[in-house]
Amino acid sequence: MIRKIPGKFMAISMALVMSAGLAACGSSATDTADTQDTEAESVAAEEMENAEDSVETQQENAVTGTSIGADPKITVGYTLQQTGTFADTENLGTMGNSMIIIEDEDEVSLITSNGGTVTDVGGCSYLGNGYYILQDLSGEVNSIALYSADGTQLIPFEAADISWLDSAVDDVTEEQRYLKVIYSTGETDDEEEAFFYQTENLISLTVGDDDIMYTGYAKIYDTESRQFVSGVEITNSYMYAAQACGSSFVVEDEEGVTRLYDGEGNILLEKEGLEDVGFGYVIFSNADAYDVYDENGAYRFSSADLLADFDSTSGYMQKYTDDGTVLVDIDGEQVLSETYESYYHEHYGLFEMGDDTGAFLLVDGDGNVLASADSIVEVLPGYYYYLDEDGNGTIVTADGILAEGADSPEELAVVDGTTALVINDQTYSLELAGDYWQGLVPGIISVQSSDTGKYGVFDLFSGTQLLDYNCAVVYSAGDYLYAMQEDAWVIYEIVPVYAE
């Protein structure tokens, strides 16, 4: 994975299994902002006479009334879909949220969703959305591959690293589409020409004496079409040189020119003065305003006030006014009437903000404060929890407090003896066959029968029993459940059901 650490070029862990992963380093964000400001001022000086005419023309051509953002994905239940089986083994384990067979200290086999294996692997990590990255045993820098959950190789063991393209909604895996695939073209001793470096340190801010620098480049892989985006190659080593923009993405070159691409590699917009990239929009600065373009390259609005991106699945952005910071949508319309001290994120209609006391606030679209606490944790989009000073958990949704005194709020589990809370109807109506249970994923628990000692699996959202009490043991890894039933392991894909 990539850690956003200020620096000039990216650091890649030498061992995927150790999973420091990628850490960005090299030019700081401040340095780049200064460079962009200088470029913007230069452009402004040349175009000052025509600035007003340009803005008026853009406003005449503006596309309004078309919302940008994701369809809400609020989980209200789960189903299980059997995808495969495999024989029992004593060497079963997990690595990088993946189920594996441990061959020896340096070698593992990934268990695929159909029960097959990918062998001769030194490390693996689940990216989400059904994609795994694997590292071979060669020890070479270009030793990373991309696999789908069923074991299909999509990118061979030729990459130095594969990760989701940086996005304003990095934490919402369901909204990720593009992967950044990095390749090495050789070693170098010159930091100026290095694209990334390898390090054995878990966290690396600068190149160390024992680190190895590499020249290289990156390409963009589209998981929707399952192919590389044609004609796009990234040579700018700055950690934000490429960013996702909803259904499109941007690439800024070394000269400060930003190009907005669609998934087929078509250039939708080409412009200098990049300020920020949000979910479904790009902000540029010109002589006297900030201009906003949507993910299709269409001009939306301009503002004399500073605009900045915001972690928002609805495509909202921050606007800094004399009266404080406010949120606006893709057409510049204010979203919430109140101003806040701090702005953290908005996911599918719920906002996490901060007040002037340092407290975190959970706010709905009407501005109602649903919760206030020293810390608020998002479990799934639409479901949050906080702990009181005694460590008791309170679960909060868009409807307000769902439950207090939650046993395992991070798993959305509230169990009283052998009765569990059903989230959707907010009643303690789920009867269990025993009082020993374990959280598997948020909203799913396994329960051991007091009579048989076997485990069953339950969906806490709907109260549905997903698996009978016939499992010797149940594990979860990635988006899958692994249940030992009779003499074999059965693999089930966990399929979320979203609210309509």
DRENMAR-201015 format. One line per field, with one value per residue (C-alpha): residue number from 1; residue in three letters; y, x, z. Coordinates in Angstrom, 3 decimals. Layout:
N
pos = NUM  ...
code = Ala  ...
yy = Y  ...
xx = X  ...
zz = Z  ...
This chain:
500
pos = 1  2  3  4  5  6  7  8  9  10  11  12  13  14  15  16  17  18  19  20  21  22  23  24  25  26  27  28  29  30  31  32  33  34  35  36  37  38  39  40  41  42  43  44  45  46  47  48  49  50  51  52  53  54  55  56  57  58  59  60  61  62  63  64  65  66  67  68  69  70  71  72  73  74  75  76  77  78  79  80  81  82  83  84  85  86  87  88  89  90  91  92  93  94  95  96  97  98  99  100  101  102  103  104  105  106  107  108  109  110  111  112  113  114  115  116  117  118  119  120  121  122  123  124  125  126  127  128  129  130  131  132  133  134  135  136  137  138  139  140  141  142  143  144  145  146  147  148  149  150  151  152  153  154  155  156  157  158  159  160  161  162  163  164  165  166  167  168  169  170  171  172  173  174  175  176  177  178  179  180  181  182  183  184  185  186  187  188  189  190  191  192  193  194  195  196  197  198  199  200  201  202  203  204  205  206  207  208  209  210  211  212  213  214  215  216  217  218  219  220  221  222  223  224  225  226  227  228  229  230  231  232  233  234  235  236  237  238  239  240  241  242  243  244  245  246  247  248  249  250  251  252  253  254  255  256  257  258  259  260  261  262  263  264  265  266  267  268  269  270  271  272  273  274  275  276  277  278  279  280  281  282  283  284  285  286  287  288  289  290  291  292  293  294  295  296  297  298  299  300  301  302  303  304  305  306  307  308  309  310  311  312  313  314  315  316  317  318  319  320  321  322  323  324  325  326  327  328  329  330  331  332  333  334  335  336  337  338  339  340  341  342  343  344  345  346  347  348  349  350  351  352  353  354  355  356  357  358  359  360  361  362  363  364  365  366  367  368  369  370  371  372  373  374  375  376  377  378  379  380  381  382  383  384  385  386  387  388  389  390  391  392  393  394  395  396  397  398  399  400  401  402  403  404  405  406  407  408  409  410  411  412  413  414  415  416  417  418  419  420  421  422  423  424  425  426  427  428  429  430  431  432  433  434  435  436  437  438  439  440  441  442  443  444  445  446  447  448  449  450  451  452  453  454  455  456  457  458  459  460  461  462  463  464  465  466  467  468  469  470  471  472  473  474  475  476  477  478  479  480  481  482  483  484  485  486  487  488  489  490  491  492  493  494  495  496  497  498  499  500
code = Met  Ile  Arg  Lys  Ile  Pro  Gly  Lys  Phe  Met  Ala  Ile  Ser  Met  Ala  Leu  Val  Met  Ser  Ala  Gly  Leu  Ala  Ala  Cys  Gly  Ser  Ser  Ala  Thr  Asp  Thr  Ala  Asp  Thr  Gln  Asp  Thr  Glu  Ala  Glu  Ser  Val  Ala  Ala  Glu  Glu  Met  Glu  Asn  Ala  Glu  Asp  Ser  Val  Glu  Thr  Gln  Gln  Glu  Asn  Ala  Val  Thr  Gly  Thr  Ser  Ile  Gly  Ala  Asp  Pro  Lys  Ile  Thr  Val  Gly  Tyr  Thr  Leu  Gln  Gln  Thr  Gly  Thr  Phe  Ala  Asp  Thr  Glu  Asn  Leu  Gly  Thr  Met  Gly  Asn  Ser  Met  Ile  Ile  Ile  Glu  Asp  Glu  Asp  Glu  Val  Ser  Leu  Ile  Thr  Ser  Asn  Gly  Gly  Thr  Val  Thr  Asp  Val  Gly  Gly  Cys  Ser  Tyr  Leu  Gly  Asn  Gly  Tyr  Tyr  Ile  Leu  Gln  Asp  Leu  Ser  Gly  Glu  Val  Asn  Ser  Ile  Ala  Leu  Tyr  Ser  Ala  Asp  Gly  Thr  Gln  Leu  Ile  Pro  Phe  Glu  Ala  Ala  Asp  Ile  Ser  Trp  Leu  Asp  Ser  Ala  Val  Asp  Asp  Val  Thr  Glu  Glu  Gln  Arg  Tyr  Leu  Lys  Val  Ile  Tyr  Ser  Thr  Gly  Glu  Thr  Asp  Asp  Glu  Glu  Glu  Ala  Phe  Phe  Tyr  Gln  Thr  Glu  Asn  Leu  Ile  Ser  Leu  Thr  Val  Gly  Asp  Asp  Asp  Ile  Met  Tyr  Thr  Gly  Tyr  Ala  Lys  Ile  Tyr  Asp  Thr  Glu  Ser  Arg  Gln  Phe  Val  Ser  Gly  Val  Glu  Ile  Thr  Asn  Ser  Tyr  Met  Tyr  Ala  Ala  Gln  Ala  Cys  Gly  Ser  Ser  Phe  Val  Val  Glu  Asp  Glu  Glu  Gly  Val  Thr  Arg  Leu  Tyr  Asp  Gly  Glu  Gly  Asn  Ile  Leu  Leu  Glu  Lys  Glu  Gly  Leu  Glu  Asp  Val  Gly  Phe  Gly  Tyr  Val  Ile  Phe  Ser  Asn  Ala  Asp  Ala  Tyr  Asp  Val  Tyr  Asp  Glu  Asn  Gly  Ala  Tyr  Arg  Phe  Ser  Ser  Ala  Asp  Leu  Leu  Ala  Asp  Phe  Asp  Ser  Thr  Ser  Gly  Tyr  Met  Gln  Lys  Tyr  Thr  Asp  Asp  Gly  Thr  Val  Leu  Val  Asp  Ile  Asp  Gly  Glu  Gln  Val  Leu  Ser  Glu  Thr  Tyr  Glu  Ser  Tyr  Tyr  His  Glu  His  Tyr  Gly  Leu  Phe  Glu  Met  Gly  Asp  Asp  Thr  Gly  Ala  Phe  Leu  Leu  Val  Asp  Gly  Asp  Gly  Asn  Val  Leu  Ala  Ser  Ala  Asp  Ser  Ile  Val  Glu  Val  Leu  Pro  Gly  Tyr  Tyr  Tyr  Tyr  Leu  Asp  Glu  Asp  Gly  Asn  Gly  Thr  Ile  Val  Thr  Ala  Asp  Gly  Ile  Leu  Ala  Glu  Gly  Ala  Asp  Ser  Pro  Glu  Glu  Leu  Ala  Val  Val  Asp  Gly  Thr  Thr  Ala  Leu  Val  Ile  Asn  Asp  Gln  Thr  Tyr  Ser  Leu  Glu  Leu  Ala  Gly  Asp  Tyr  Trp  Gln  Gly  Leu  Val  Pro  Gly  Ile  Ile  Ser  Val  Gln  Ser  Ser  Asp  Thr  Gly  Lys  Tyr  Gly  Val  Phe  Asp  Leu  Phe  Ser  Gly  Thr  Gln  Leu  Leu  Asp  Tyr  Asn  Cys  Ala  Val  Val  Tyr  Ser  Ala  Gly  Asp  Tyr  Leu  Tyr  Ala  Met  Gln  Glu  Asp  Ala  Trp  Val  Ile  Tyr  Glu  Ile  Val  Pro  Val  Tyr  Ala  Glu
yy = 0.000  3.629  5.840  9.548  10.717  14.005  13.456  13.441  9.947  6.759  4.152  0.516  -2.147  -4.969  -7.559  -7.585  -9.893  -7.233  -4.828  -1.448  -1.412  1.820  5.059  8.211  10.491  13.169  16.669  17.900  18.992  22.502  22.518  21.419  23.915  26.672  25.499  25.432  28.894  30.231  28.662  30.034  33.530  33.348  32.300  34.990  37.714  36.666  36.319  39.101  41.148  38.266  36.749  38.238  37.349  33.815  33.326  34.733  32.359  29.411  30.368  30.478  26.962  25.602  22.317  22.601  20.420  17.173  15.689  14.142  11.478  7.878  6.109  5.461  2.061  1.621  -2.003  -3.473  -7.154  -9.905  -13.031  -15.815  -17.304  -20.569  -20.264  -23.327  -25.933  -27.244  -30.079  -29.606  -28.781  -28.251  -25.341  -22.953  -19.299  -15.716  -13.044  -9.568  -10.380  -13.414  -17.103  -19.053  -22.415  -21.995  -24.047  -22.969  -19.779  -18.098  -19.630  -19.649  -20.588  -18.284  -20.040  -18.698  -18.209  -21.419  -23.484  -23.579  -22.279  -19.961  -21.576  -20.455  -17.151  -15.225  -12.844  -11.717  -8.946  -8.412  -5.054  -5.343  -5.505  -9.017  -8.248  -9.621  -8.609  -11.413  -11.423  -14.234  -15.850  -14.292  -11.469  -9.144  -5.623  -6.332  -9.311  -8.245  -9.568  -8.863  -11.692  -11.820  -13.721  -16.815  -17.127  -15.477  -13.650  -10.163  -8.650  -10.953  -10.915  -7.935  -4.943  -3.308  -2.415  -2.309  -0.173  1.740  5.100  7.887  9.206  11.677  8.685  6.249  4.693  3.718  0.707  0.182  3.426  2.530  1.700  2.469  0.826  2.381  -0.149  0.767  -0.713  -0.417  0.171  -0.138  1.033  4.548  6.527  9.831  10.979  13.427  10.629  8.109  7.218  5.206  3.389  0.113  -0.020  -2.648  -0.049  -0.225  3.566  5.563  9.343  9.720  7.490  5.638  4.379  0.803  1.699  1.113  3.773  2.908  4.630  3.674  4.652  3.783  2.775  2.861  -0.341  -0.051  -2.763  -2.055  -3.094  -5.239  -3.735  -0.972  2.469  2.922  5.557  6.687  6.431  8.318  9.493  12.257  10.791  13.185  11.123  12.950  13.064  10.697  10.773  9.220  11.570  9.447  7.712  9.433  10.266  13.026  12.914  15.942  15.945  17.432  20.705  21.264  20.326  18.296  15.955  14.452  10.979  8.619  4.854  4.500  6.949  9.846  13.290  15.081  18.218  19.626  22.570  24.153  25.460  22.297  22.921  19.847  16.679  15.490  12.701  13.638  17.080  18.954  22.433  24.783  28.301  31.149  34.890  35.768  32.681  28.955  26.989  23.652  20.990  17.717  14.188  14.542  17.673  20.008  23.426  23.775  27.029  29.572  31.066  34.027  32.226  29.439  25.969  22.678  19.007  17.093  13.382  13.063  10.347  13.041  15.142  18.024  20.452  23.052  26.774  29.210  32.415  35.445  33.947  30.564  27.327  25.881  22.840  23.312  20.884  20.517  23.646  25.816  25.537  25.444  22.021  22.632  25.897  25.684  26.260  23.992  24.194  21.018  19.061  15.344  13.483  12.830  9.301  8.735  11.584  11.510  14.105  13.865  17.327  18.938  21.796  24.444  22.264  19.526  17.163  15.085  15.508  13.198  15.341  14.425  16.282  18.569  19.668  17.616  16.508  12.760  12.259  14.215  12.503  12.658  10.163  8.778  5.661  4.717  0.963  0.901  3.818  4.807  3.145  4.785  4.220  6.027  4.936  6.664  7.145  3.653  2.042  1.355  1.516  3.451  2.724  5.617  5.670  8.293  7.609  8.470  6.178  2.557  0.958  1.783  -0.585  -2.506  -5.574  -5.237  -1.923  -2.329  -5.413  -3.775  -6.568  -6.089  -9.385  -9.952  -13.541  -15.587  -12.716  -10.318  -6.955  -6.991  -3.756  -3.085  -3.183  -2.227  -5.063  -7.775  -10.561  -12.788  -15.928  -17.761  -21.376  -20.360  -17.404  -17.750  -15.747  -14.066  -11.117  -12.034  -8.816  -5.813  -7.154  -10.883  -13.137  -16.837  -18.472  -21.746  -24.037  -24.976  -28.412  -29.502  -27.232  -26.461  -22.927  -21.131  -17.766  -14.865  -11.587  -9.001  -6.513  -8.691  -11.368  -14.054  -17.256  -17.538  -20.899  -23.701  -24.947  -27.429  -25.682  -26.896  -23.465  -20.320  -17.771  -14.588  -13.073  -10.422  -10.600  -14.323  -16.723  -20.070  -22.693  -26.180  -28.374  -32.156  -33.028  -30.017  -26.253  -24.422  -20.924  -18.332  -14.875  -12.258  -10.266  -7.047  -6.009  -2.244  -0.042  1.008
xx = 0.000  1.074  1.669  1.468  4.745  6.158  9.185  10.456  9.851  8.232  9.613  8.690  9.132  11.435  9.062  5.355  4.838  6.275  3.751  5.235  4.289  4.775  5.583  5.574  8.502  10.557  9.137  6.853  3.288  4.356  7.099  4.670  2.049  4.658  5.583  1.949  1.380  4.382  3.088  -0.401  0.984  2.980  -0.080  -2.117  0.314  0.021  -3.761  -4.891  -6.486  -8.667  -9.459  -12.944  -13.948  -12.657  -14.670  -17.814  -17.389  -16.918  -20.005  -22.051  -20.845  -21.294  -23.077  -25.374  -27.940  -26.004  -24.922  -21.492  -20.918  -21.542  -24.827  -25.281  -24.052  -25.532  -25.408  -28.704  -27.791  -25.637  -25.999  -23.429  -22.592  -20.647  -17.691  -15.528  -14.120  -10.690  -9.287  -8.392  -4.769  -2.788  -0.899  -3.775  -3.087  -3.775  -1.547  -2.500  -6.203  -5.790  -6.276  -3.086  -1.391  1.976  4.541  7.667  9.164  9.524  6.777  2.987  0.118  -2.868  -6.231  -8.426  -12.182  -12.875  -10.711  -7.653  -4.211  -1.580  1.726  5.368  4.415  6.506  3.754  0.216  -2.172  -5.869  -6.602  -10.374  -13.027  -11.857  -8.185  -4.981  -1.366  1.191  4.979  7.049  10.140  12.692  13.786  13.789  12.418  9.839  8.222  4.611  1.535  -2.201  -4.712  -8.471  -10.114  -10.676  -6.935  -6.837  -3.565  -4.339  -0.837  2.225  5.024  6.692  5.693  7.488  4.217  0.452  -1.943  -5.198  -4.699  -4.716  -8.261  -10.186  -12.206  -9.361  -11.174  -14.232  -12.889  -16.164  -15.535  -12.017  -11.566  -8.037  -4.780  -1.329  1.212  4.895  7.790  11.537  13.833  17.087  19.103  20.507  22.691  21.142  18.219  17.174  16.425  15.049  11.361  11.243  13.509  13.392  13.849  13.718  12.416  8.751  8.552  10.973  10.980  14.185  16.612  18.890  22.427  21.242  18.274  18.303  17.088  15.460  14.450  11.031  7.514  3.901  0.845  -2.859  -4.914  -8.694  -10.437  -13.714  -12.339  -9.557  -6.861  -4.267  -5.458  -4.066  -1.411  -0.988  2.426  3.489  7.085  6.552  7.747  5.677  3.357  0.222  1.188  -1.712  -5.039  -8.448  -11.319  -14.449  -14.937  -11.839  -8.334  -5.739  -2.031  0.207  3.478  6.838  6.001  2.852  0.364  -2.567  -4.559  -7.903  -8.392  -11.310  -10.950  -10.191  -7.298  -9.136  -8.022  -11.089  -9.288  -5.764  -4.876  -2.243  -2.696  -3.906  -4.968  -6.891  -8.588  -11.773  -14.237  -15.647  -14.076  -10.821  -9.984  -7.672  -6.527  -6.376  -5.720  -8.546  -10.608  -10.726  -12.363  -14.093  -14.416  -16.256  -15.033  -16.176  -14.075  -17.080  -16.734  -19.076  -18.404  -15.801  -15.156  -13.102  -12.823  -10.303  -11.637  -10.150  -10.990  -12.906  -13.230  -16.759  -18.596  -21.065  -18.382  -18.522  -15.634  -14.550  -14.936  -13.018  -15.011  -14.631  -17.335  -15.666  -15.347  -18.433  -19.128  -20.367  -21.449  -20.264  -22.228  -21.035  -24.230  -23.745  -24.541  -24.820  -25.956  -23.547  -19.791  -17.451  -13.987  -12.801  -13.988  -13.158  -15.396  -18.843  -19.815  -23.220  -24.969  -23.377  -20.754  -17.941  -16.993  -15.194  -16.238  -14.141  -13.812  -12.001  -14.973  -15.908  -19.445  -21.579  -23.989  -26.755  -27.665  -30.078  -27.379  -28.673  -25.911  -26.325  -23.332  -20.571  -17.516  -13.757  -13.447  -15.949  -15.094  -16.689  -17.344  -19.143  -20.590  -23.677  -22.569  -20.340  -19.457  -17.815  -16.617  -17.379  -14.776  -15.550  -14.988  -18.671  -19.578  -22.449  -23.462  -24.879  -26.607  -28.443  -31.488  -29.544  -28.317  -28.833  -27.520  -25.610  -23.319  -22.383  -20.228  -18.250  -19.148  -16.466  -18.408  -21.835  -22.601  -24.884  -25.559  -27.351  -26.767  -28.283  -30.231  -28.779  -29.878  -31.280  -29.988  -32.653  -35.635  -33.703  -35.125  -33.485  -35.176  -32.352  -32.237  -28.889  -28.127  -25.336  -23.704  -20.257  -19.907  -17.258  -17.407  -16.335  -16.986  -19.103  -22.645  -21.826  -21.099  -20.456  -22.180  -21.252  -24.128  -24.130  -25.508  -23.289  -20.249  -20.692  -20.882  -23.588  -23.323  -25.781  -26.464  -27.075  -28.679  -31.654  -31.412  -31.039  -29.096  -26.589  -25.040  -26.521  -24.877  -22.758  -19.371  -16.413  -14.812  -15.383  -12.808  -13.029  -10.429  -10.960  -14.546  -14.885  -15.909  -14.162  -16.209  -15.010  -18.036  -17.738  -14.325  -13.658  -13.470  -16.265  -15.647  -18.424  -18.304  -19.776  -22.189  -23.522  -27.139  -27.483  -30.454  -32.535
zz = 0.000  -0.394  2.586  1.866  3.364  2.041  -0.122  -3.668  -4.908  -3.736  -1.370  -1.928  0.721  -0.318  1.154  0.420  3.383  5.727  4.230  4.853  1.211  -0.610  1.080  -0.952  -0.494  -2.279  -3.176  -0.444  -1.077  -0.078  -2.685  -5.362  -4.266  -4.486  -7.977  -9.028  -7.543  -9.479  -12.674  -12.039  -11.425  -14.643  -16.609  -14.862  -15.915  -19.551  -19.567  -17.210  -20.016  -21.162  -17.757  -17.393  -20.960  -20.432  -17.245  -18.897  -21.844  -19.495  -17.534  -20.743  -21.569  -18.043  -17.528  -14.519  -12.863  -13.402  -10.101  -9.697  -7.079  -6.128  -5.651  -1.916  -0.808  2.670  3.772  5.021  4.867  3.410  1.362  0.993  -2.387  -2.409  -4.774  -4.078  -1.710  -0.747  1.327  4.976  5.753  8.932  7.378  6.871  7.647  6.669  5.179  4.007  4.563  2.278  3.070  2.414  2.811  4.513  2.592  4.525  5.972  2.594  0.472  0.617  -1.687  -2.103  -1.858  -4.633  -4.413  -6.361  -4.021  -6.260  -5.354  -6.733  -5.757  -5.533  -3.910  -1.406  -0.273  -1.009  -0.073  -0.743  -2.399  -2.149  -4.880  -5.758  -6.515  -5.003  -5.455  -5.226  -5.055  -6.549  -5.037  -7.402  -5.126  -8.141  -7.957  -10.682  -8.957  -8.297  -10.126  -10.079  -9.719  -9.581  -6.745  -8.911  -9.604  -13.030  -13.610  -14.900  -14.716  -14.728  -12.139  -13.810  -11.670  -8.750  -7.048  -7.633  -5.586  -5.921  -7.571  -4.994  -4.522  -2.384  -1.144  -0.492  2.484  0.418  -1.460  -3.330  -5.212  -6.376  -10.061  -11.235  -10.175  -10.354  -11.622  -11.120  -13.108  -12.637  -15.598  -13.637  -10.670  -10.304  -7.902  -8.983  -6.843  -9.568  -12.032  -9.508  -9.796  -6.555  -4.117  -2.219  1.530  4.256  6.737  7.637  7.421  5.273  4.869  2.862  1.018  3.438  2.916  2.363  0.151  -3.605  -6.038  -9.360  -12.531  -13.759  -14.719  -13.946  -15.923  -15.089  -14.996  -15.312  -13.270  -15.083  -18.480  -16.971  -19.142  -19.078  -20.139  -23.625  -24.222  -20.596  -18.951  -15.810  -15.542  -12.972  -9.643  -7.492  -5.310  -6.482  -10.157  -10.873  -9.019  -9.472  -10.284  -10.040  -13.394  -14.816  -13.604  -13.919  -14.670  -14.135  -16.082  -15.073  -16.844  -14.778  -17.501  -16.208  -18.430  -17.497  -19.018  -19.308  -19.004  -22.720  -22.603  -24.248  -23.060  -21.699  -20.514  -20.728  -18.516  -16.251  -12.725  -10.974  -7.386  -6.214  -7.374  -5.698  -6.271  -9.671  -10.087  -10.694  -9.372  -11.309  -10.442  -12.950  -12.745  -10.396  -9.669  -9.014  -11.810  -11.297  -14.002  -13.597  -14.317  -17.932  -18.479  -18.463  -16.793  -13.778  -11.900  -10.752  -7.325  -6.165  -2.811  -2.337  -3.123  -1.900  -2.253  0.402  1.176  -0.150  -2.082  -3.184  -4.857  -2.357  -1.884  0.671  0.045  2.258  2.744  5.016  7.230  7.523  5.589  3.933  1.763  -1.793  -4.496  -8.093  -9.102  -6.215  -4.147  -0.377  1.093  4.858  6.401  9.350  9.357  11.308  12.783  11.029  7.993  7.797  5.363  3.940  2.937  1.350  3.133  6.605  7.508  10.044  11.286  14.220  16.494  18.244  21.382  19.493  19.553  16.529  15.218  13.098  11.098  8.638  5.452  7.293  9.721  12.651  15.035  15.502  17.793  19.508  20.998  21.438  18.601  16.096  14.076  10.762  10.633  7.282  5.329  7.290  10.557  13.168  16.798  19.676  23.111  26.387  29.128  30.463  27.056  26.376  22.687  21.150  17.548  15.516  12.113  10.074  12.278  15.431  18.201  17.227  20.405  23.558  25.409  22.277  23.007  19.782  18.152  15.487  14.307  14.874  17.326  20.329  22.115  25.430  26.490  23.681  22.107  19.538  18.218  14.672  13.195  10.552  12.902  16.078  18.156  20.266  18.329  17.061  19.199  19.301  20.244  22.594  24.265  22.639  19.437  17.303  14.932  11.397  9.470  10.467  10.742  10.593  13.586  14.091  17.063  18.764  19.657  23.338  22.420  19.515  19.704  15.991  14.616  12.693  10.939  11.227  9.443  12.171  9.785  8.861  11.554  8.870  9.575  6.745  7.680  9.787  12.968  11.016  10.892  12.941  12.574  10.499  9.356  7.302  4.994  2.365  1.136  1.834  4.595  5.014  6.854  7.823  7.058  7.404  5.909  3.673  3.675  1.872  0.514  0.471  -1.037  1.281  -0.884  0.668  0.109  -0.208  0.636  -2.360
